[in-house]
């Protein structure tokens, strides 16, 4: 098959035995460096993406995909808003809620986020009912003043199912002065969400009980929505806001989970980006090794370059000879790195278990980490990006040695031959 002369010569140099074995060693080291960098970067980003997905899924199991609230006040016309949301084909469920801060007191006291929910509607928007380890969400019947606590919150307060605690909410102004709103609740259940913000800071009561305690009448804080596709939350929330504004302009406000948790997800994305940049330095080291090997190869091949020039090969052709050779080395290193990275990523869980059995250690103890396994989320876009970065670095590393080879003067190179 026909090949351009520079390509044929460059590939020939790859197969030829080096007069200087050290150059071959440096070439092998450059391939190894690029491969290791690609492998480590693929595995690390897959693990970080897995942790981000796990955190997101656990968080969204307890919070809503979108929320409808009233602008600057409690929502009194929440039934209309909930019905309008349910009529949207993108909405899977809707439920009213009240959010307030409270002080819970038993043998100890602890501030917590107190949420009032409707048990029959709450299952359509959150997984708190599925996360119950004791009791049931349906035990939150109006007038019984039962309360469901996160596991860590119950442990800190020292209460169990069937025991009572005192809930203190906002102060109420009376003729005798400001008097705190106190009410004794019975612990009817405990949930474990696997997310510290909820297990340590969230308590759930019946919606009507919290309305009575806070003297809100029939009003609520807002309506929580669950969508069929949470990735479309922003678009659906925007469309709902437009529809609701036609019904009562300036009254409703719609937000989605990407807005309410923007700081956390922005921090996770920044962390992944920075670690990716730092680990890319491993690939850069392999590229520098490739540059070094190519410079040494050009020095070793000065006589060959001079002969090729006298036979009519142009400086551009000489440059392409060494660019082809260096690029092929970079491609080999990238391919090896991608294959090893995929194998390591998919077998990382087994490798960690083998390390734990061999050295009798627990790398992710359940009393420290909520996630005891190793979540993996290997994204094709990340793999392609890493491979592209490696190939670009390898290509750039070939430019200077190839340019130096192209500038070789045949007479000077053959003077001492």
Secondary structure by P-SEA (a helix, b strand, c coil): ccccaaaaaaaaaaacccccaaaaaaaaaaaaaaaaaaaaaaaaaaaaaaaaaaaaaaaaaccccbbbbcccccccaaaaaaaaaaacccccccccbbbbbbbbbccbbbbbbbbbbcccccccccccccccccccccccccccbbbbbcaaaaaaacccccbbbbbbcbbbbcccccccbbbbbbbccccccccccccccbbbccaaaaaaaacccccccbbbbbbccccaaaaaaaaaaaaaaaaccccbbbbcccccaaaaaaaaaaaaaaaaaaaaaaaaaaaaaaaaaaaaaaaaaaaaaaaaaaacccaaaaaaaaaaaaaaaaaaaaaaaaaaaaaaaaaaaaaaaaaaaaccccccccccccccbbbbbbbaaaaaaaaaaaaaaaaaaaaaaaaaaaacccccccccc
